[in-house]
Amino acid sequence: MMIARLDLQWFWLLLFAVSTIPFAPWAHKPQDFFRGGIITDKKSASNWIVLTSSTFVSWIFAKSILNASTLGASYGIVGGLAYASWFVAFFSVPLVAYFMRTRFGYRSLPQAIYARYGGLAALAFGLAVAYRLEQEVWSNSLVVASFYGPVQSPAWWAAAVVSTAIPAFYCFTGGMRASLFTDVFQAMVKVVFVVAVVAVVGSQAPTSLNTFNPAGSCSLPADSAAATGSEACTAAIPWKVTTCPAAQKAMATYAGAACNYTSINSSDTCALVSGVWSPPSCKISQQPVCAAAGGTWQPRNMWSLEGGLDMLIV
């Protein structure tokens, strides 16, 4: 099963390569490489769709999707919104660009810096952007690699290199034109998958999306079989995710009976020293899994410091 799962993961990288590299146009003229083949600055429906799709995709990275998903799993819908709040710049940046072009006649940020501060400032800006882009590309490669194996393992390195080499190849051969073309394709894919994910999650949510899977705790019945052992605790997880050990560990964790004095493993001895003996427990951290195990989900107060709207405000 693990081999099949790994093969499927590599299939997605292969699909990414065959759906972009063969169809990405090669740039034969400087106009195509540096300006994506957009010759005129006049407004047109085709230019608007291409540039909007490219901007949309460029702001949604692999780590953005992973971080939003992780925060959503831990804090509910406000967790995802909290991470997405930095996309406010998606609306402020166009305003700045608009006034730079209409009021001052600048066609790019480097041109504005060169005109106002000189060539050395423009060079320093270019180097800073290059360094920032290198960090951004590598950090997203690390996110992709984390799905393929432990850190520094051969599979981890292979995924990091391959996931970086695919877009690097068509960007070197096609420049901005290839980047814009593949961005439109990726934008359509992401929209389709977002709709599919929301549809699946919404159909399986035990309550409304406003309260689905918020931060909280699960109270299992006193006679629940999930607390009788590690295997019974894992069995409470829906079969759809039992092939992923990381998901199992995140959703349900078994803790055996123990004394607060870690060196004591007997309830009688623990009582003699006035210790606190904790019975075995199965800690479930996901609302749907809690409901499947017959437990009661107790969401945290949305205004508490443990997570909720205060996180969104911050």
C-alpha positions as CSV (number, residue, x, y, z in Angstrom):
1,M,0.0,0.0,0.0
2,M,2.8,2.4,0.9
3,I,4.5,1.6,-2.5
4,A,1.3,2.4,-4.4
5,R,0.9,5.6,-2.5
6,L,4.4,6.8,-3.3
7,D,3.9,5.8,-6.9
8,L,0.8,7.9,-7.1
9,Q,2.7,10.9,-5.6
10,W,5.4,10.7,-8.3
11,F,2.6,10.4,-10.8
12,W,1.4,13.9,-9.9
13,L,4.9,15.4,-10.6
14,L,5.0,13.5,-13.9
15,L,1.6,14.9,-14.8
16,F,2.7,18.4,-13.9
17,A,5.7,18.0,-16.3
18,V,3.8,16.5,-19.2
19,S,1.0,19.1,-18.9
20,T,3.4,22.1,-18.9
21,I,6.7,21.5,-20.7
22,P,5.4,20.2,-24.0
23,F,2.8,23.0,-24.3
24,A,4.8,25.9,-23.0
25,P,5.8,28.1,-26.0
26,W,9.4,28.8,-26.7
27,A,10.5,32.4,-26.9
28,H,12.3,33.3,-30.2
29,K,12.1,37.1,-29.7
30,P,13.0,39.4,-26.8
31,Q,9.4,40.7,-26.9
32,D,8.2,37.2,-26.1
33,F,10.8,36.4,-23.5
34,F,10.6,39.6,-21.5
35,R,7.1,40.8,-22.1
36,G,5.2,37.6,-22.8
37,G,4.4,38.6,-26.3
38,I,2.2,41.5,-25.1
39,I,3.2,44.2,-27.5
40,T,0.8,47.0,-26.7
41,D,-0.2,48.5,-23.3
42,K,-3.8,49.0,-24.5
43,K,-6.5,47.2,-22.6
44,S,-7.8,44.0,-24.1
45,A,-9.9,41.0,-22.8
46,S,-7.1,38.5,-23.7
47,N,-4.4,40.5,-21.9
48,W,-6.6,41.0,-18.9
49,I,-7.4,37.3,-18.5
50,V,-3.8,36.2,-19.0
51,L,-2.3,38.8,-16.5
52,T,-5.0,38.2,-13.9
53,S,-4.6,34.4,-14.0
54,S,-0.8,34.8,-13.7
55,T,-1.1,37.2,-10.8
56,F,-3.6,34.9,-9.1
57,V,-1.4,31.8,-9.4
58,S,1.8,33.6,-8.6
59,W,0.4,34.5,-5.1
60,I,-0.7,31.0,-4.3
61,F,2.4,28.9,-3.4
62,A,2.7,25.3,-2.3
63,K,3.5,26.5,1.2
64,S,0.5,28.8,1.1
65,I,-1.8,25.9,0.5
66,L,-0.1,23.8,3.2
67,N,-0.1,26.5,5.8
68,A,-3.7,27.5,5.2
69,S,-4.7,23.8,5.4
70,T,-2.8,23.2,8.6
71,L,-4.2,26.3,10.3
72,G,-7.7,25.4,9.1
73,A,-7.3,21.9,10.6
74,S,-6.2,23.4,13.9
75,Y,-8.4,26.5,14.2
76,G,-11.3,25.9,11.9
77,I,-12.3,28.3,9.2
78,V,-10.8,31.3,10.9
79,G,-7.4,29.6,10.7
80,G,-7.5,29.6,7.0
81,L,-8.8,33.1,6.9
82,A,-6.0,34.3,9.2
83,Y,-3.4,33.1,6.8
84,A,-5.2,34.4,3.8
85,S,-5.4,37.9,5.4
86,W,-2.0,38.7,3.9
87,F,-3.6,38.6,0.5
88,V,-5.0,42.1,1.3
89,A,-1.8,43.2,-0.6
90,F,-3.4,41.6,-3.7
91,F,-5.7,44.7,-3.8
92,S,-3.2,47.4,-2.5
93,V,-0.4,46.6,-4.9
94,P,-2.5,47.2,-8.1
95,L,-3.4,50.6,-6.7
96,V,0.2,51.6,-6.3
97,A,1.1,50.2,-9.8
98,Y,-1.9,52.1,-11.3
99,F,-0.8,55.5,-9.9
100,M,2.9,54.8,-10.8
101,R,1.9,54.3,-14.4
102,T,-0.8,57.0,-14.8
103,R,0.7,59.8,-12.7
104,F,4.4,59.3,-13.2
105,G,4.6,57.3,-16.4
106,Y,6.7,54.4,-15.0
107,R,6.2,51.1,-16.7
108,S,8.0,49.0,-14.0
109,L,9.3,49.3,-10.4
110,P,13.0,49.1,-11.5
111,Q,12.4,52.0,-13.9
112,A,10.9,54.1,-11.1
113,I,13.8,53.3,-8.8
114,Y,16.4,54.0,-11.5
115,A,14.8,57.4,-12.3
116,R,14.6,58.5,-8.7
117,Y,17.6,56.9,-7.0
118,G,20.1,56.0,-9.8
119,G,21.6,52.9,-11.3
120,L,23.2,51.7,-8.1
121,A,19.9,51.6,-6.3
122,A,18.3,49.8,-9.2
123,L,21.1,47.2,-9.1
124,A,20.7,46.7,-5.4
125,F,16.9,46.3,-5.8
126,G,17.5,43.7,-8.5
127,L,19.9,41.7,-6.3
128,A,17.5,41.9,-3.3
129,V,14.6,40.6,-5.5
130,A,16.8,37.8,-6.9
131,Y,17.7,36.7,-3.4
132,R,14.1,36.9,-2.2
133,L,13.0,34.8,-5.2
134,E,15.6,32.2,-4.5
135,Q,14.4,31.9,-1.0
136,E,10.8,31.7,-2.2
137,V,11.5,29.0,-4.8
138,W,13.5,26.9,-2.4
139,S,11.0,27.1,0.5
140,N,8.2,25.9,-1.8
141,S,10.5,23.1,-3.1
142,L,10.9,22.0,0.5
143,V,7.2,21.9,1.0
144,V,6.8,19.6,-2.1
145,A,9.7,17.5,-1.0
146,S,8.2,16.9,2.4
147,F,5.4,14.8,0.8
148,Y,7.9,12.4,-0.7
149,G,10.1,11.3,2.2
150,P,12.0,12.3,5.4
151,V,14.2,15.4,5.2
152,Q,17.5,14.8,3.4
153,S,16.4,11.4,2.2
154,P,17.0,10.4,-1.5
155,A,13.3,10.7,-2.3
156,W,13.2,14.1,-0.5
157,W,16.1,15.5,-2.6
158,A,14.7,14.0,-5.8
159,A,11.3,15.6,-5.3
160,A,12.9,19.0,-4.4
161,V,15.1,18.9,-7.6
162,V,12.4,17.7,-10.0
163,S,9.7,20.1,-8.7
164,T,12.2,23.0,-9.2
165,A,13.6,21.8,-12.5
166,I,10.2,21.6,-14.3
167,P,9.2,25.3,-14.1
168,A,12.9,26.3,-14.4
169,F,13.1,24.5,-17.7
170,Y,10.1,26.2,-19.4
171,C,11.0,29.6,-17.9
172,F,14.5,29.4,-19.4
173,T,13.2,28.3,-22.8
174,G,10.1,30.4,-23.0
175,G,10.6,33.3,-20.6
176,M,7.6,35.4,-19.6
177,R,5.5,34.0,-22.4
178,A,5.9,30.4,-21.2
179,S,5.3,31.5,-17.6
180,L,2.1,33.4,-18.5
181,F,0.8,30.4,-20.6
182,T,1.4,27.8,-17.9
183,D,0.0,30.2,-15.2
184,V,-3.4,30.3,-17.0
185,F,-3.4,26.5,-17.1
186,Q,-2.5,26.2,-13.4
187,A,-5.1,28.8,-12.5
188,M,-7.8,26.7,-14.1
189,V,-6.6,23.6,-12.3
190,K,-6.5,25.3,-8.9
191,V,-10.0,26.7,-9.3
192,V,-11.4,23.2,-10.3
193,F,-9.6,21.6,-7.3
194,V,-10.8,24.3,-4.8
195,V,-14.4,23.7,-5.9
196,A,-13.9,19.9,-5.6
197,V,-12.4,20.1,-2.2
198,V,-15.0,22.5,-0.8
199,A,-17.7,20.3,-2.3
200,V,-16.3,17.1,-0.6
201,V,-15.6,18.8,2.7
202,G,-19.0,20.5,2.7
203,S,-20.8,17.2,2.0
204,Q,-19.1,15.4,4.8
205,A,-19.2,18.2,7.4
206,P,-21.4,17.1,10.4
207,T,-22.4,20.8,10.9
208,S,-22.3,24.0,8.9
209,L,-19.0,25.2,7.5
210,N,-18.9,28.0,10.1
211,T,-18.4,25.5,12.9
212,F,-16.9,22.6,11.0
213,N,-13.7,21.3,12.6
214,P,-12.9,24.3,14.8
215,A,-10.2,24.1,17.5
216,G,-11.5,22.1,20.4
217,S,-11.4,18.8,22.2
218,C,-13.2,15.4,22.0
219,S,-15.0,13.8,24.9
220,L,-15.4,10.0,24.3
221,P,-17.9,7.9,26.2
222,A,-16.6,6.3,29.4
223,D,-16.9,2.9,27.9
224,S,-15.4,3.8,24.5
225,A,-13.3,1.0,23.0
226,A,-11.0,3.7,21.5
227,A,-9.3,4.1,24.9
228,T,-8.5,0.4,25.3
229,G,-5.3,0.4,23.3
230,S,-3.3,2.0,20.5
231,E,-4.8,-0.1,17.8
232,A,-8.4,0.6,19.0
233,C,-7.6,4.3,19.1
234,T,-6.3,4.2,15.5
235,A,-9.4,2.2,14.4
236,A,-11.6,5.2,15.3
237,I,-10.1,7.0,12.2
238,P,-12.1,6.7,9.0
239,W,-10.6,4.1,6.6
240,K,-10.0,6.7,4.0
241,V,-6.9,8.1,5.8
242,T,-5.6,5.0,7.5
243,T,-2.9,4.6,4.7
244,C,-1.2,7.8,5.8
245,P,0.7,7.4,9.1
246,A,1.1,11.2,9.5
247,A,-2.6,11.7,9.3
248,Q,-3.2,9.0,11.8
249,K,-0.8,10.6,14.3
250,A,-2.4,14.0,13.8
251,M,-6.0,12.8,14.2
252,A,-5.8,10.3,17.0
253,T,-3.1,9.7,19.6
254,Y,-3.2,7.0,22.3
255,A,-1.7,7.6,25.7
256,G,-1.4,4.7,28.2
257,A,-2.2,4.9,31.9
258,A,0.5,6.8,33.7
259,C,1.4,8.6,36.9
260,N,2.5,12.3,36.9
261,Y,5.7,10.9,38.3
262,T,7.1,9.3,35.2
263,S,9.3,6.8,37.0
264,I,6.2,5.2,38.6
265,N,4.2,2.7,36.6
266,S,1.7,1.5,39.2
267,S,-1.5,3.1,40.3
268,D,-1.1,1.9,43.9
269,T,2.5,3.3,44.2
270,C,1.3,6.6,42.5
271,A,-1.4,6.9,45.2
272,L,1.1,6.3,48.0
273,V,3.2,9.2,47.0
274,S,0.1,11.4,46.4
275,G,0.6,11.4,42.7
276,V,-2.1,11.7,40.0
277,W,-2.9,8.6,38.1
278,S,-4.2,9.1,34.6
279,P,-6.2,6.3,32.9
280,P,-5.5,5.4,29.3
281,S,-6.9,7.8,26.8
282,C,-7.4,8.3,23.1
283,K,-6.9,11.9,22.2
284,I,-8.8,12.8,19.0
285,S,-8.1,16.2,17.5
286,Q,-10.5,16.3,14.5
287,Q,-14.2,16.9,14.7
288,P,-15.4,14.4,12.0
289,V,-13.2,11.6,13.6
290,C,-14.7,12.4,17.0
291,A,-18.2,12.1,15.7
292,A,-17.3,8.8,14.0
293,A,-16.0,7.4,17.3
294,G,-19.2,8.3,19.1
295,G,-17.7,11.2,21.0
296,T,-18.9,14.8,21.7
297,W,-16.9,17.7,20.2
298,Q,-16.4,20.7,22.4
299,P,-15.2,23.7,20.4
300,R,-13.0,26.3,22.0
301,N,-14.3,29.7,22.6
302,M,-13.7,31.6,19.4
303,W,-12.5,34.7,21.4
304,S,-10.1,32.7,23.6
305,L,-6.3,33.0,23.3
306,E,-6.2,29.4,22.3
307,G,-7.3,30.2,18.8
308,G,-10.2,31.7,17.0
309,L,-11.2,35.2,15.9
310,D,-8.3,36.7,18.0
311,M,-5.9,34.9,15.7
312,L,-7.7,36.4,12.7
313,I,-7.4,39.9,14.3
314,V,-3.7,39.4,14.9
